[in-house]
């Protein structure tokens, strides 16, 4: 993994929930191009590893999303051929501190340590259509959200094409297609799991950061 790039407001329900706010000052109109952000390396963890909440973060949103893993460098690719640049797909949990920002990339809310669990990469050949995948979020075993990648405003291919217009994505980079609206929230002690059709299940517990550090120091 080299770089993880995410897209805001790319699910239809997430866009609809914020559209009126986008038309107010200081924005005045919705964005024309994808609104992007980064999930840096300090956020990356695997399934089974805990997501750690600092004392000043009482709860976080479960950001269920599909990650496109580039199999080769992509620069100014056409939408019609964009998916040929994808080497695989992965379940990603774009953990985020709840916030009120509309169009400013919420870096502080998205870039905390452990805030990006990533599942195993499934070869692209096993995912015939990334726009035909069901997505589910469970909290403590209870189904809390169902969505579908057909609800994306920009398809995976279109998003990849638009992003590659101005930045080259290298082999190994990952592009997140977006998070559905009404993301469930979790607190310390909860266990969250994300399922995507054909990709399996990504599960992580939520723990208090200071408690884990103290336990490590005492060991």
C-alpha positions in Angstrom: 0.0 0.0 0.0 1.3 3.5 -0.9 -1.5 6.0 -0.8 -5.2 5.8 0.2 -7.4 8.4 -1.4 -11.1 8.8 -0.4 -14.0 10.6 -2.0 -16.6 12.5 0.0 -20.4 12.7 -0.8 -20.3 10.0 -3.5 -23.3 8.0 -2.3 -26.6 9.5 -3.3 -28.1 9.6 0.2 -24.9 11.2 1.6 -25.1 13.9 -1.1 -28.8 14.5 -0.6 -28.3 15.0 3.2 -25.8 17.7 2.6 -27.0 19.4 -0.6 -28.9 22.2 1.0 -25.9 23.1 3.2 -23.7 23.1 0.1 -25.8 25.9 -1.4 -25.3 28.2 1.6 -22.3 30.5 2.3 -19.4 30.2 2.0 -19.9 27.5 -0.7 -23.0 28.7 -2.5 -23.1 25.8 -4.9 -22.3 22.0 -4.8 -18.9 20.9 -6.0 -18.4 19.9 -9.6 -15.4 17.7 -9.1 -14.8 14.9 -6.6 -14.0 16.1 -3.1 -11.1 14.1 -1.9 -9.1 13.4 1.2 -6.3 11.1 2.3 -6.1 8.2 4.9 -2.3 8.3 5.7 -0.3 5.2 6.8 -0.8 5.9 10.5 -4.5 5.0 10.0 -4.0 1.6 8.4 -4.7 -1.5 10.4 -6.0 -5.0 9.5 -9.1 -6.9 10.4 -9.1 -8.1 14.1 -7.0 -5.2 15.2 -8.6 -2.6 17.5 -9.7 0.9 16.5 -8.4 3.2 19.3 -10.4 6.2 20.5 -8.6 9.0 22.3 -10.2 10.4 25.5 -11.5 13.4 23.5 -13.4 11.2 21.0 -16.5 9.7 22.6 -17.8 8.0 19.4 -16.9 7.5 15.7 -18.8 6.7 12.5 -18.4 3.4 10.8 -17.4 4.4 7.2 -18.1 1.3 5.2 -16.6 1.6 1.7 -15.2 -0.3 -1.2 -11.5 0.2 -2.0 -10.1 0.0 -5.5 -6.5 -1.2 -5.5 -4.5 -0.1 -8.5 -2.8 -2.9 -10.3 -0.8 -0.5 -12.5 -0.2 3.3 -12.7 -3.3 5.3 -13.8 -2.9 8.7 -15.4 -5.6 10.5 -17.4 -7.4 7.2 -18.1 -10.8 7.0 -19.9 -13.8 5.9 -18.0 -14.4 3.1 -20.4 -11.1 1.5 -19.6 -10.6 2.7 -16.0 -11.5 -0.7 -14.4 -8.7 -2.4 -16.3 -6.3 -0.5 -14.1 -7.8 -2.0 -10.9 -5.9 -5.0 -9.7 -8.2 -5.8 -6.8 -10.8 -4.7 -4.3 -11.0 -4.6 -0.5 -13.4 -3.8 2.2 -12.4 -0.6 4.0 -13.7 1.0 7.2 -13.2 4.8 6.8 -13.6 5.5 10.5 -14.4 9.2 11.1 -15.1 11.5 14.1 -18.5 13.0 13.6 -18.2 16.6 12.4 -20.2 19.4 10.7 -17.8 20.3 7.9 -19.4 20.2 4.5 -16.8 20.5 1.8 -13.5 20.9 3.6 -11.5 17.7 3.8 -12.0 16.6 7.5 -8.4 15.6 8.0 -8.4 15.8 11.8 -11.5 13.7 12.0 -10.3 11.0 9.5 -6.6 10.7 10.1 -6.3 9.5 13.7 -4.2 6.5 14.4 -6.0 3.2 13.5 -8.8 5.0 11.7 -8.6 2.9 8.5 -9.1 -0.9 8.9 -8.5 -2.6 5.5 -9.5 -6.1 4.6 -7.6 -8.5 2.3 -7.4 -7.6 -1.3 -9.6 -9.7 -3.6 -8.4 -10.0 -7.2 -10.3 -7.9 -9.6 -11.2 -11.0 -11.7 -13.4 -12.2 -8.9 -15.4 -9.0 -8.9 -17.1 -8.7 -12.3 -19.0 -5.5 -11.5 -18.0 -3.2 -8.6 -21.3 -1.3 -9.2 -23.3 -4.4 -8.3 -22.2 -5.1 -4.7 -24.3 -5.1 -1.5 -22.8 -3.6 1.5 -23.8 -4.1 5.2 -22.7 -2.8 8.5 -23.1 -4.6 11.8 -22.6 -3.2 15.3 -22.4 -5.8 18.1 -23.9 -8.4 15.7 -26.9 -6.2 14.8 -27.4 -5.1 11.2 -27.3 -1.3 11.3 -27.0 -0.3 7.6 -27.5 -1.8 4.2 -26.4 -0.1 1.0 -25.4 -0.9 -2.6 -22.7 0.3 -4.9 -25.3 1.0 -7.5 -26.2 4.0 -5.4 -22.9 5.8 -6.1 -23.2 9.2 -7.8 -19.9 8.5 -9.6 -19.3 4.9 -10.5 -16.0 3.3 -9.6 -14.8 3.7 -13.2 -15.9 7.3 -13.5 -14.4 8.3 -10.1 -11.1 6.7 -11.1 -11.1 8.4 -14.4 -11.8 11.8 -12.9 -9.2 11.5 -10.2 -6.6 10.3 -12.6 -7.2 13.5 -14.7 -5.0 15.5 -12.3 -3.0 13.0 -10.2 -1.3 9.8 -11.2 -2.3 6.8 -9.0 0.6 4.3 -8.7 0.3 0.6 -8.6 -0.6 -0.3 -5.0 -2.5 2.9 -4.4 -6.1 2.6 -3.2 -9.1 4.8 -4.1 -12.2 4.6 -1.8 -15.5 5.1 -3.6 -17.3 6.8 -0.8 -19.4 6.1 2.4 -23.2 5.8 2.5 -25.2 8.3 4.5 -26.4 7.7 8.0 -23.3 5.9 9.0 -23.7 4.0 12.3 -21.8 5.3 15.3 -19.8 3.2 17.8 -18.2 3.7 21.1 -15.5 2.0 23.2 -16.6 -1.6 23.9 -18.5 -2.0 20.6 -17.6 -4.4 17.8 -18.1 -3.3 14.2 -18.2 -5.4 11.1 -18.6 -4.6 7.4 -19.6 -7.1 4.7 -19.4 -6.5 0.9 -20.7 -9.1 -1.5 -17.8 -11.3 -2.8 -15.2 -9.6 -0.5 -16.0 -11.2 2.8 -16.2 -9.5 6.2 -14.0 -6.9 8.0 -14.4 -6.9 11.8 -12.7 -4.6 14.4 -13.4 -3.8 18.1 -13.3 -0.3 19.5 -11.0 0.3 22.4 -9.8 3.3 24.5 -6.4 4.4 23.3 -5.1 5.3 26.7 -6.1 1.9 28.2 -4.2 0.0 25.5 -1.1 2.2 26.0 -1.2 1.6 29.7 -1.6 -2.1 29.3 1.3 -2.2 26.9 3.5 -0.2 29.3 2.6 -2.5 32.2 3.4 -5.7 30.2 
